[in-house]
Amino acid sequence: MRWFMDTIGGLWQLARLAWITGFRFRGPYWRWRFQTAFGRGVPASRLEMALSLLDYGRWMHRMRRRS
């Protein structure tokens, strides 16, 4: 159940972040995020990229929940 709630919360956090950055996914924040997350190379597939992005969203949700 916790994984499910973290996933829903993570999707919310990603949507919130997209809104805050004005949906400019090629803007400075998203370029920086991509470089720090995948500095040694891009993921092999779109699925791997999506799963990594969802993991980041879950992490954001957990961090915001703790504060």
C-alpha positions as a Markdown table, in Angstrom:
| # | Residue | x | y | z |
|---|---|---|---|---|
| 1 | Met | 0.0 | 0.0 | 0.0 |
| 2 | Arg | 2.9 | 2.4 | 0.8 |
| 3 | Trp | 4.4 | 1.9 | -2.7 |
| 4 | Phe | 1.1 | 2.7 | -4.3 |
| 5 | Met | 0.7 | 5.9 | -2.2 |
| 6 | Asp | 4.3 | 6.9 | -2.9 |
| 7 | Thr | 3.6 | 6.3 | -6.6 |
| 8 | Ile | 0.5 | 8.5 | -6.6 |
| 9 | Gly | 2.3 | 11.2 | -4.6 |
| 10 | Gly | 5.3 | 10.9 | -6.9 |
| 11 | Leu | 3.1 | 11.5 | -10.0 |
| 12 | Trp | 1.6 | 14.5 | -8.2 |
| 13 | Gln | 5.1 | 15.9 | -7.4 |
| 14 | Leu | 6.2 | 15.4 | -11.0 |
| 15 | Ala | 3.1 | 17.2 | -12.3 |
| 16 | Arg | 3.7 | 20.0 | -9.8 |
| 17 | Leu | 7.3 | 20.4 | -10.9 |
| 18 | Ala | 6.3 | 20.4 | -14.6 |
| 19 | Trp | 3.8 | 23.2 | -13.7 |
| 20 | Ile | 6.4 | 25.2 | -11.8 |
| 21 | Thr | 9.0 | 25.0 | -14.6 |
| 22 | Gly | 6.3 | 26.0 | -17.1 |
| 23 | Phe | 6.4 | 22.7 | -18.9 |
| 24 | Arg | 9.8 | 23.7 | -20.4 |
| 25 | Phe | 11.3 | 20.3 | -20.4 |
| 26 | Arg | 14.3 | 21.4 | -22.4 |
| 27 | Gly | 14.8 | 24.4 | -20.0 |
| 28 | Pro | 17.7 | 24.9 | -17.6 |
| 29 | Tyr | 16.2 | 23.0 | -14.7 |
| 30 | Trp | 15.4 | 19.9 | -16.7 |
| 31 | Arg | 18.8 | 19.9 | -18.5 |
| 32 | Trp | 20.5 | 20.2 | -15.1 |
| 33 | Arg | 18.4 | 17.4 | -13.7 |
| 34 | Phe | 19.1 | 15.1 | -16.7 |
| 35 | Gln | 22.8 | 15.8 | -16.4 |
| 36 | Thr | 23.0 | 15.0 | -12.7 |
| 37 | Ala | 20.8 | 11.9 | -13.0 |
| 38 | Phe | 22.4 | 10.4 | -16.1 |
| 39 | Gly | 25.8 | 12.1 | -16.3 |
| 40 | Arg | 27.5 | 8.9 | -17.5 |
| 41 | Gly | 25.0 | 8.2 | -20.2 |
| 42 | Val | 21.4 | 8.1 | -21.1 |
| 43 | Pro | 19.2 | 5.1 | -20.2 |
| 44 | Ala | 19.1 | 2.3 | -22.8 |
| 45 | Ser | 15.3 | 2.6 | -23.4 |
| 46 | Arg | 12.4 | 4.9 | -22.9 |
| 47 | Leu | 11.0 | 2.5 | -20.3 |
| 48 | Glu | 14.1 | 2.7 | -18.2 |
| 49 | Met | 13.9 | 6.5 | -18.5 |
| 50 | Ala | 10.3 | 6.6 | -17.4 |
| 51 | Leu | 11.0 | 4.3 | -14.5 |
| 52 | Ser | 13.9 | 6.5 | -13.4 |
| 53 | Leu | 11.7 | 9.6 | -13.6 |
| 54 | Leu | 9.0 | 7.8 | -11.5 |
| 55 | Asp | 11.6 | 6.9 | -8.9 |
| 56 | Tyr | 12.6 | 10.5 | -8.7 |
| 57 | Gly | 9.0 | 11.5 | -8.2 |
| 58 | Arg | 8.6 | 9.0 | -5.4 |
| 59 | Trp | 11.7 | 10.3 | -3.8 |
| 60 | Met | 10.4 | 13.9 | -4.0 |
| 61 | His | 7.1 | 12.8 | -2.4 |
| 62 | Arg | 8.9 | 11.0 | 0.5 |
| 63 | Met | 11.1 | 14.1 | 1.1 |
| 64 | Arg | 8.2 | 16.5 | 1.1 |
| 65 | Arg | 6.2 | 14.2 | 3.3 |
| 66 | Arg | 9.0 | 14.2 | 6.0 |
| 67 | Ser | 9.4 | 18.0 | 6.2 |
